């Protein structure tokens, strides 16, 4: 570009301005992506004049790493799961945030502010059931394990994370004590023993869409499920309900790719997407909780009842311990895979 001399310098200024007013935002697509487009992307484009391109990905950090190492950045803002945020930050994949460019720290819920990220929304894995099929509604994981009280198959995601915590709660461990128990070899053995009790009744799911499908089809009487998937099924007229006792919640985070040429626009996008109005709008569309206290305050009781971090639903919930799973995830997932294959 430096070797080109334009006859009209104004053209260069216009081109430069146009290039500056663009942003690429990366998320997981699906119903979540649709809700983000309606609540965040389109209103931000209208308010800022910035063109936002949305890219879907599977959460793998490999492409982000390749971009940063090559110093050829084509993504700007990325929706990152909690387990990947810390690793990505330590590896230099994401910018360390200047929070003064986003908002007031006091306005955000606990756990939503990190060195390289700010919470995008709160989601959970919870116990879900078809209220048209069950005469007795389950109240928690003890009921999930009680095949005499509520006969039938149960759905669980085919992985250790989440299931070990559910098993301990079914075995009487209080939500607040789950990770202190799971941090011991005896606690891990206890969780696997409890899972073994239920194993003949388990139907595994791997994709998030399968859990509500199993319920609607009658393949299972209860299942663990992403709460947003259950909310989407309810909007389609299915009488699926959630027992929030013992749900495991976590946050997705907004992160800015290290070295982006669109840093200022990235900050503006995150500030908008975490503002009270935008987070409340998003929550109404998919049932994932706002990270902004002002967003929570904007919601009515009916909407709050569907959110993992409403004052009522979070009382007996467990915040997923990302550090625990970073430290022990590989060994526990290997043990789980061996156990599940027997």
C-alpha positions in Angstrom: 0.0 0.0 0.0 2.9 2.4 0.8 4.1 2.2 -2.8 0.7 3.2 -4.3 0.1 7.0 -4.8 -3.5 7.7 -5.2 -4.4 10.7 -7.3 -7.1 11.7 -4.9 -6.0 11.3 -1.3 -9.6 11.6 -0.1 -10.2 8.1 -1.5 -7.6 6.7 0.8 -9.2 8.4 3.8 -12.6 7.0 2.9 -11.2 3.5 2.5 -9.3 3.7 5.8 -12.5 4.9 7.6 -14.5 2.1 6.0 -11.9 -0.5 7.1 -11.9 0.8 10.6 -15.7 0.5 10.8 -15.8 -3.2 10.6 -15.6 -6.0 13.2 -15.6 -9.8 13.2 -17.3 -11.5 16.1 -17.0 -15.2 16.7 -19.6 -17.3 18.6 -21.0 -20.9 18.7 -23.9 -20.4 16.3 -27.2 -22.2 16.7 -30.0 -20.7 18.9 -27.3 -18.9 20.9 -25.9 -17.3 17.8 -29.4 -16.2 16.6 -30.1 -14.6 20.0 -26.7 -12.8 19.9 -27.4 -11.5 16.4 -30.8 -10.1 17.5 -29.8 -8.7 20.9 -26.1 -7.6 20.3 -25.0 -7.6 16.6 -27.9 -5.8 14.8 -28.5 -3.1 17.4 -24.8 -2.4 17.8 -24.5 -2.0 14.0 -27.4 0.4 14.0 -26.1 2.4 16.9 -22.4 2.5 15.9 -22.4 2.4 12.2 -19.9 -0.5 12.4 -20.4 -3.5 10.1 -20.2 -6.7 12.1 -19.4 -10.0 10.5 -20.4 -13.1 12.5 -18.3 -16.3 12.3 -19.4 -19.6 14.0 -16.8 -21.9 15.5 -16.7 -25.0 17.7 -14.8 -23.5 20.6 -11.4 -24.7 19.5 -8.6 -22.2 20.2 -6.3 -23.6 17.5 -7.3 -20.9 14.9 -6.9 -18.1 17.4 -3.5 -19.4 18.2 -2.5 -19.7 14.6 -3.7 -16.1 13.9 -1.7 -14.6 16.8 1.4 -16.6 15.9 1.2 -15.5 12.3 0.3 -12.0 13.3 -2.5 -12.1 10.7 -5.6 -11.4 12.7 -9.0 -11.8 11.0 -11.1 -12.3 14.2 -11.6 -9.5 16.7 -14.0 -10.5 19.5 -14.5 -14.2 20.5 -17.1 -15.9 22.7 -14.8 -18.1 24.8 -15.7 -20.8 27.3 -14.4 -20.3 30.8 -12.0 -23.2 30.6 -10.3 -21.8 27.6 -10.1 -18.2 28.7 -7.4 -18.6 31.3 -5.2 -20.8 29.1 -5.6 -18.4 26.2 -4.7 -15.5 28.4 -1.6 -17.1 29.7 -0.5 -18.1 26.2 -0.9 -14.5 25.0 -3.8 -15.2 22.6 -6.1 -12.5 24.1 -5.7 -8.8 25.0 -5.5 -7.9 28.7 -8.5 -5.8 29.1 -8.7 -2.1 30.1 -12.1 -2.4 31.9 -12.5 1.4 32.0 -13.3 1.1 28.3 -16.2 -1.4 29.0 -18.1 -0.3 32.1 -18.1 0.0 35.9 -16.9 -3.1 37.7 -19.6 -2.8 40.3 -22.3 -3.2 37.7 -21.2 -6.8 36.9 -22.0 -10.0 38.7 -19.3 -11.8 40.7 -17.0 -13.9 38.5 -17.7 -12.0 35.3 -14.5 -9.9 35.2 -11.2 -11.6 34.2 -7.8 -10.4 33.2 -8.5 -11.2 29.5 -12.3 -11.5 29.4 -15.6 -10.2 30.6 -18.7 -12.3 31.0 -21.0 -12.6 28.0 -23.8 -14.6 29.7 -24.5 -17.2 32.3 -25.6 -20.7 31.3 -26.2 -24.0 33.2 -26.5 -27.7 32.9 -29.6 -28.7 34.9 -32.1 -31.5 35.5 -34.9 -31.3 32.9 -38.0 -33.3 32.5 -41.2 -33.5 30.4 -44.0 -32.4 32.7 -46.6 -34.1 30.4 -45.0 -37.4 31.0 -44.1 -37.4 34.7 -46.8 -37.4 37.4 -44.2 -36.7 40.1 -41.8 -33.9 39.4 -38.2 -34.5 40.4 -36.7 -32.0 42.9 -33.0 -32.7 42.4 -30.3 -35.3 41.6 -31.5 -37.7 44.4 -34.7 -38.1 42.5 -32.7 -38.5 39.3 -31.0 -41.5 40.8 -34.1 -43.0 42.4 -35.3 -45.4 39.7 -37.9 -46.9 42.1 -39.6 -43.6 42.8 -39.4 -42.5 39.1 -38.8 -45.5 36.8 -37.3 -45.1 33.3 -34.2 -44.1 31.4 -32.2 -41.0 32.3 -30.1 -38.9 29.9 -26.6 -37.7 30.7 -23.9 -36.0 28.7 -21.2 -38.5 27.8 -18.3 -36.9 29.8 -17.0 -36.8 33.3 -17.4 -33.0 33.8 -20.8 -32.3 35.3 -21.7 -36.0 35.9 -19.2 -36.4 38.8 -20.7 -33.4 40.5 -24.3 -34.6 39.9 -23.4 -38.0 41.3 -22.0 -36.5 44.5 -25.1 -34.4 45.0 -27.2 -37.5 44.4 -25.2 -39.2 47.1 -25.9 -36.4 49.7 -23.1 -33.9 49.2 -24.2 -30.3 49.6 -23.7 -28.1 46.5 -21.2 -25.9 48.3 -19.1 -28.9 49.2 -19.0 -30.7 45.8 -15.5 -29.6 44.8 -13.9 -30.0 48.1 -15.1 -33.6 48.1 -14.2 -34.2 44.4 -10.7 -32.8 45.0 -9.9 -36.0 47.0 -9.3 -39.5 45.6 -12.0 -40.9 47.9 -14.4 -38.3 46.5 -13.7 -39.3 42.9 -14.2 -42.9 43.8 -17.4 -42.1 45.5 -18.7 -40.2 42.4 -17.9 -43.1 40.1 -19.5 -45.6 42.5 -22.7 -43.5 42.4 -22.6 -43.3 38.6 -22.2 -47.1 38.4 -25.5 -47.5 40.3 -27.3 -45.6 37.6 -25.4 -46.9 34.6 -28.0 -49.5 33.4 -30.6 -46.6 33.1 -28.4 -44.1 31.3 -28.9 -43.0 27.7 -26.0 -40.8 26.7 -26.2 -37.6 24.8 -23.3 -35.7 23.2 -24.9 -32.9 21.2 -26.9 -30.3 23.2 -30.0 -30.7 20.9 -30.3 -34.4 21.8 -31.3 -33.8 25.5 -34.7 -32.1 24.8 -35.2 -34.4 21.8 -34.9 -37.4 24.1 -37.5 -35.9 26.5 -40.0 -35.1 23.8 -39.7 -38.5 22.1 -40.1 -40.3 25.5 -36.7 -42.0 25.2 -35.9 -40.7 28.8 -38.0 -39.5 31.7 -35.3 -37.0 32.9 -32.0 -35.7 31.5 -29.3 -33.3 32.2 -29.5 -30.5 29.7 -28.3 -27.0 28.8 -31.0 -24.7 30.1 -31.0 -22.7 26.9 -32.0 -25.8 24.9 -34.9 -26.5 27.3 -36.0 -22.9 27.0 -36.0 -23.1 23.2 -38.1 -26.2 23.3 -40.6 -24.5 25.6 -40.9 -21.7 23.1 -41.8 -24.4 20.5 -44.7 -25.5 22.8 -43.1 -28.4 24.6 -44.0 -28.7 28.3 -40.4 -29.2 29.4 -39.4 -28.1 32.9 -36.2 -27.6 34.9 -35.5 -28.6 38.5 -32.8 -26.0 39.3 -31.7 -27.6 42.6 -28.1 -28.7 42.0 -27.7 -27.1 38.6 -24.1 -26.3 37.5 -23.7 -22.9 36.1 -20.8 -21.2 34.2 -20.1 -18.2 32.1 -19.0 -17.7 28.6 -16.7 -14.7 28.2 -16.0 -12.0 25.6 -12.3 -11.9 24.7 -10.4 -9.7 22.2 -7.8 -11.4 20.0 -4.3 -10.2 20.7 -3.1 -7.8 18.0 -6.4 -7.0 16.4 -6.3 -3.8 14.3 -9.9 -3.1 15.4 -9.2 -2.8 19.2 -11.3 0.3 19.7 -14.3 -1.1 18.0 -13.9 -4.4 19.9 -14.1 -2.6 23.2 -17.2 -0.7 22.0 -18.9 -4.0 21.0 -18.2 -5.6 24.3 -19.4 -2.6 26.2 -22.6 -2.7 24.2 -23.1 -6.4 24.5 -22.7 -6.4 28.3 -24.9 -3.3 28.9 -28.1 -3.7 30.9 -30.5 -3.4 27.9 -28.6 -5.8 25.6 -28.1 -8.4 28.3 -31.7 -8.3 29.3 -32.8 -8.6 25.6 -30.5 -11.6 25.1 -31.9 -13.3 28.3 -35.5 -13.0 27.0 -34.5 -14.7 23.8 -32.7 -17.7 25.0 -32.8 -18.0 28.8 -29.1 -17.4 29.5 -28.6 -15.0 32.4 -27.3 -11.4 32.2 -23.8 -10.6 33.5 -24.9 -7.1 34.2 -26.8 -6.4 37.4 -28.8 -3.8 35.6 -29.8 -6.4 33.0 -31.2 -8.6 35.7 -33.1 -5.7 37.2 -34.9 -5.1 33.9 -36.4 -8.6 33.8 -39.8 -9.6 35.0 -40.5 -12.6 37.3 -41.6 -14.9 34.5 -38.3 -14.4 32.6 -36.2 -14.6 35.8 -37.8 -18.0 36.6 -36.0 -19.4 33.5 -32.6 -18.1 34.2 -29.7 -19.9 35.9 -28.5 -16.9 37.9 -31.9 -15.5 39.0 -31.9 -15.0 42.8 -34.1 -18.0 43.3 -32.4 -20.5 40.9 -28.9 -19.8 42.0 -29.5 -20.5 45.7 -28.6 -24.2 45.5 -26.6 -24.1 42.3 -22.9 -24.9 41.8 -20.5 -22.7 40.0 -18.4 -24.9 37.8 -14.8 -24.9 39.0 -12.8 -24.2 35.8 -9.5 -24.4 37.7 -10.4 -27.9 39.0 -11.2 -29.2 35.6 -8.1 -27.6 34.1 -5.9 -29.4 36.7 -7.8 -32.7 36.7 -9.9 -32.9 33.5 -7.6 -35.0 31.4 -7.2 -37.8 34.0 -10.9 -37.8 35.0 -12.1 -37.8 31.4 -9.8 -40.8 30.6 -11.1 -42.7 33.6 -14.7 -41.8 32.6 -14.2 -43.0 29.0 -12.8 -46.3 30.3 -15.7 -46.7 32.8 -18.3 -45.8 30.2 -16.9 -48.4 27.7 -17.3 -51.3 30.1 
